[in-house]
Amino acid sequence: AGYDGVVATICYAASTDGINWVKYGMVLNVGTGTESSLVSTPSVIKDGSVFKMWYGGYDGSSFRIHYATSPDGINWTRQGMVMGLGSTGTSDDANVVVPSVIKYPDGSFKMWYAGYDGSYYRIHLATSLDGITWIKKGIVLNLGTVGSLDYGGTNDPSVIFSNNQYYMWYRGTPVAGQARILFANSTDGENWTKQG
């Protein structure tokens, strides 16, 4: 996500070694409706010959998760919103944003995302058979205990699956205005052990 002081858009960069990057500029601008104010927090995978992106779209009041596809990672076609807000009183009724998506060999998907209830962000899980229709499973990484580094929120998940283990790096907020990168692991993607 790139921000020019007015609006956030999704940009593209490439590298041959993961260290030295060449920026190519914006590839997804703001849209209409639920993504009319900004687009941000992309999660991209390559599925066969298609690049697939889940990202946060903001309409001026709330974030929701949207989906786009591309043949080359540069030219994107919007496919619309794929995850809306939870019903009133749920833990993601104010924002759903920052997706991290994994596709499995059987064609199914899991998404970890940040849900906001107006007071706290917490990391949630959703599952899908096609990457478009998602079933919310609820909170999987909750607030920490009083005084911990994620007592004020768990947010911004980044998840990989390797050697039959899930690894998550996430933003923990101890108090407003502060943040740390924290780590958790899991054998099933739902039950996580925080490692600090």
Backbone hydrogen bonds in HBPLUS format (Angstrom, degrees):
<---DONOR---> <-ACCEPTOR-->    atom                        ^
c    i                          cat <-CA-CA->   ^        H-A-AA   ^      H-
h    n   atom  resd res      DA  || num        DHA   H-A  angle D-A-AA Bond
n    s   type  num  typ     dist DA aas  dist angle  dist       angle   num
A0002-GLY N   A0009-THR O   2.72 MM   7  5.38 163.5  1.75 158.0 163.9     1
A0009-THR N   A0002-GLY O   2.84 MM   7  5.38 157.0  1.89 155.4 162.4     2
A0004-ASP N   A0007-VAL O   3.44 MM   3  6.07 161.7  2.47 146.4 146.0     3
A0039-VAL N   A0008-ALA O   3.12 MM  31  5.86 167.4  2.14 135.9 138.6     4
A0010-ILE N   A0028-LEU O   3.02 MM  18  5.07 167.6  2.04 154.5 154.0     5
A0027-VAL N   A0010-ILE O   2.80 MM  17  5.93 173.4  1.80 153.2 154.5     6
A0028-LEU N   A0010-ILE O   3.13 MM  18  5.07 149.1  2.23 149.2 145.7     7
A0012-TYR N   A0025-GLY O   2.87 MM  13  5.67 146.5  1.98 145.2 152.8     8
A0024-TYR N   A0012-TYR O   2.85 MM  12  5.53 171.3  1.86 159.0 156.7     9
A0014-ALA N   A0022-VAL O   2.98 MM   8  5.38 153.1  2.06 142.3 147.6    10
A0022-VAL N   A0014-ALA O   2.86 MM   8  5.38 160.6  1.89 153.9 160.2    11
A0031-GLY N   A0035-GLU O   2.86 MM   4  5.27 159.5  1.90 145.0 142.8    12
A0035-GLU N   A0032-THR O   3.18 MM   3  5.49 166.5  2.20 123.8 127.2    13
A0036-SER N   A0033-GLY O   3.34 MM   3  5.30 143.2  2.49 121.5 115.1    14
A0037-SER N   A0058-TYR O   2.75 MM  21  5.42 155.5  1.81 161.0 161.5    15
A0038-LEU N   A0058-TYR O   3.31 MM  20  5.23 147.8  2.43 133.0 134.3    16
A0058-TYR N   A0038-LEU O   2.92 MM  20  5.23 161.9  1.95 158.1 157.2    17
A0040-SER N   A0056-GLY O   2.92 MM  16  5.18 154.4  1.98 148.2 154.0    18
A0056-GLY N   A0040-SER O   2.87 MM  16  5.18 151.1  1.95 149.2 152.3    19
A0043-SER N   A0054-TRP O   2.78 MM  11  5.26 144.3  1.91 155.0 166.3    20
A0054-TRP N   A0043-SER O   2.97 MM  11  5.26 160.4  2.01 146.6 151.4    21
A0045-ILE N   A0052-LYS O   2.97 MM   7  5.42 154.4  2.04 150.0 158.2    22
A0052-LYS N   A0045-ILE O   2.83 MM   7  5.42 167.3  1.85 163.4 167.1    23
A0047-ASP N   A0050-VAL O   2.72 MM   3  5.25 164.9  1.74 169.1 163.6    24
A0050-VAL N   A0047-ASP O   3.14 MM   3  5.25 165.1  2.17 122.1 122.8    25
A0051-PHE N   A0070-SER O   2.77 MM  19  4.99 170.6  1.78 165.7 163.7    26
A0070-SER N   A0051-PHE O   2.92 MM  19  4.99 143.4  2.05 144.0 146.9    27
A0053-MET N   A0068-ALA O   2.88 MM  15  5.18 168.9  1.89 159.3 157.8    28
A0068-ALA N   A0053-MET O   2.84 MM  15  5.18 149.5  1.93 148.9 156.3    29
A0055-TYR N   A0066-HIS O   2.99 MM  11  5.31 154.6  2.06 133.4 140.2    30
A0066-HIS N   A0055-TYR O   2.73 MM  11  5.31 166.8  1.75 161.5 165.4    31
A0057-GLY N   A0064-ARG O   2.81 MM   7  5.44 166.1  1.83 165.3 170.2    32
A0064-ARG N   A0057-GLY O   2.94 MM   7  5.44 148.6  2.04 148.6 158.7    33
A0059-ASP N   A0062-SER O   3.35 MM   3  6.04 156.5  2.40 150.2 152.8    34
A0096-VAL N   A0063-PHE O   3.07 MM  33  5.54 156.5  2.13 120.4 127.8    35
A0065-ILE N   A0083-MET O   3.11 MM  18  5.04 151.9  2.19 148.4 151.1    36
A0082-VAL N   A0065-ILE O   2.85 MM  17  5.93 159.4  1.89 144.1 151.0    37
A0083-MET N   A0065-ILE O   3.13 MM  18  5.04 148.2  2.23 149.0 143.0    38
A0067-TYR N   A0080-GLY O   2.96 MM  13  5.73 143.9  2.09 148.1 157.7    39
A0079-GLN N   A0067-TYR O   2.76 MM  12  5.37 161.4  1.80 154.5 150.4    40
A0069-THR N   A0077-THR O   2.99 MM   8  5.35 156.0  2.05 142.0 146.4    41
A0077-THR N   A0069-THR O   2.77 MM   8  5.35 159.3  1.81 157.4 164.7    42
A0086-GLY N   A0092-ASP O   2.94 MM   6  5.14 178.8  1.94 120.6 121.0    43
A0090-THR N   A0087-SER O   3.04 MM   3  5.84 150.4  2.13 151.3 152.0    44
A0094-ALA N   A0116-TYR O   2.83 MM  22  5.35 152.0  1.90 168.0 162.2    45
A0095-ASN N   A0116-TYR O   3.26 MM  21  4.88 146.8  2.37 129.1 128.8    46
A0116-TYR N   A0095-ASN O   2.93 MM  21  4.88 156.7  1.99 143.8 143.8    47
A0097-VAL N   A0114-ALA O   3.00 MM  17  5.33 157.1  2.05 147.7 155.0    48
A0114-ALA N   A0097-VAL O   2.81 MM  17  5.33 160.5  1.85 169.0 169.5    49
A0100-SER N   A0112-TRP O   2.79 MM  12  5.18 128.9  2.05 147.7 161.9    50
A0112-TRP N   A0100-SER O   2.98 MM  12  5.18 164.0  2.01 144.5 147.0    51
A0102-ILE N   A0110-LYS O   2.99 MM   8  5.46 157.8  2.04 155.0 161.6    52
A0110-LYS N   A0102-ILE O   2.99 MM   8  5.46 153.2  2.07 153.1 161.1    53
A0104-TYR N   A0108-SER O   2.83 MM   4  5.44 165.9  1.85 161.4 163.5    54
A0107-GLY N   A0104-TYR O   2.84 MM   3  5.44 161.2  1.88 126.3 129.7    55
A0109-PHE N   A0128-SER O   2.77 MM  19  5.06 160.5  1.81 156.6 156.2    56
A0128-SER N   A0109-PHE O   3.05 MM  19  5.06 153.0  2.13 138.5 137.2    57
A0111-MET N   A0126-ALA O   2.82 MM  15  5.13 160.1  1.86 156.7 156.6    58
A0126-ALA N   A0111-MET O   2.79 MM  15  5.13 142.9  1.93 147.3 157.9    59
A0113-TYR N   A0124-HIS O   3.02 MM  11  5.29 154.0  2.09 130.5 138.0    60
A0124-HIS N   A0113-TYR O   2.71 MM  11  5.29 168.7  1.73 164.5 168.0    61
A0115-GLY N   A0122-ARG O   2.86 MM   7  5.48 172.8  1.87 167.9 166.3    62
A0122-ARG N   A0115-GLY O   2.92 MM   7  5.48 152.4  2.00 151.9 160.8    63
A0117-ASP N   A0120-TYR O   3.33 MM   3  5.96 155.0  2.39 145.6 149.3    64
A0154-THR N   A0121-TYR O   2.99 MM  33  5.68 160.6  2.03 132.9 134.9    65
A0123-ILE N   A0141-LEU O   3.26 MM  18  5.07 153.8  2.34 151.5 146.5    66
A0140-VAL N   A0123-ILE O   2.84 MM  17  5.99 168.2  1.86 148.8 152.3    67
A0141-LEU N   A0123-ILE O   3.17 MM  18  5.07 156.6  2.23 145.5 141.6    68
A0125-LEU N   A0138-GLY O   2.99 MM  13  5.84 145.6  2.12 152.9 160.7    69
A0137-LYS N   A0125-LEU O   2.75 MM  12  5.33 166.2  1.76 156.1 154.0    70
A0127-THR N   A0135-ILE O   2.94 MM   8  5.25 154.0  2.01 140.0 144.7    71
A0135-ILE N   A0127-THR O   2.75 MM   8  5.25 159.8  1.79 154.9 162.1    72
A0144-GLY N   A0150-ASP O   3.03 MM   6  5.05 171.8  2.04 108.8 111.3    73
A0148-SER N   A0145-THR O   2.94 MM   3  5.57 162.1  1.97 145.6 146.2    74
A0151-TYR N   A0148-SER O   3.36 MM   3  5.20 161.3  2.40 108.4 106.1    75
A0153-GLY N   A0150-ASP O   3.31 MM   3  5.24 158.5  2.36  98.7 105.0    76
A0152-GLY N   A0173-THR O   2.53 MM  21  4.90 134.5  1.73 153.4 166.9    77
A0173-THR N   A0153-GLY O   3.01 MM  20  5.02 160.8  2.05 145.7 146.4    78
A0155-ASN N   A0171-ARG O   2.95 MM  16  5.04 149.6  2.04 145.8 153.7    79
A0171-ARG N   A0155-ASN O   2.77 MM  16  5.04 158.0  1.82 146.6 148.8    80
A0158-SER N   A0169-TRP O   2.86 MM  11  5.28 134.4  2.07 151.7 164.8    81
A0169-TRP N   A0158-SER O   3.00 MM  11  5.28 161.0  2.03 147.7 151.7    82
A0160-ILE N   A0167-TYR O   3.00 MM   7  5.44 154.1  2.07 150.1 158.4    83
A0167-TYR N   A0160-ILE O   2.94 MM   7  5.44 162.4  1.97 156.7 160.1    84
A0162-SER N   A0165-GLN O   2.89 MM   3  5.39 164.0  1.91 158.9 159.8    85
A0165-GLN N   A0162-SER O   3.00 MM   3  5.39 138.5  2.18 109.6 121.2    86
A0166-TYR N   A0186-SER O   2.76 MM  20  4.99 175.9  1.76 162.5 161.1    87
A0186-SER N   A0166-TYR O   3.04 MM  20  4.99 147.4  2.15 136.8 139.3    88
A0168-MET N   A0184-ALA O   2.88 MM  16  5.21 165.6  1.90 163.5 160.4    89
A0184-ALA N   A0168-MET O   2.89 MM  16  5.21 150.5  1.98 149.5 156.0    90
A0170-TYR N   A0182-LEU O   2.92 MM  12  5.32 159.2  1.96 139.5 145.3    91
A0182-LEU N   A0170-TYR O   2.75 MM  12  5.32 169.8  1.76 164.0 166.3    92
A0172-GLY N   A0180-ARG O   2.82 MM   8  5.28 166.2  1.84 158.6 162.5    93
A0180-ARG N   A0172-GLY O   2.89 MM   8  5.28 148.5  1.99 148.8 158.8    94
A0178-GLN N   A0175-VAL O   3.13 MM   3  5.77 155.7  2.19 144.8 144.2    95
A0195-GLN N   A0183-PHE O   2.73 MM  12  5.38 165.6  1.75 156.7 154.7    96
A0185-ASN N   A0193-THR O   3.05 MM   8  5.43 152.9  2.13 140.2 144.8    97
A0193-THR N   A0185-ASN O   2.81 MM   8  5.43 162.1  1.84 159.3 165.4    98
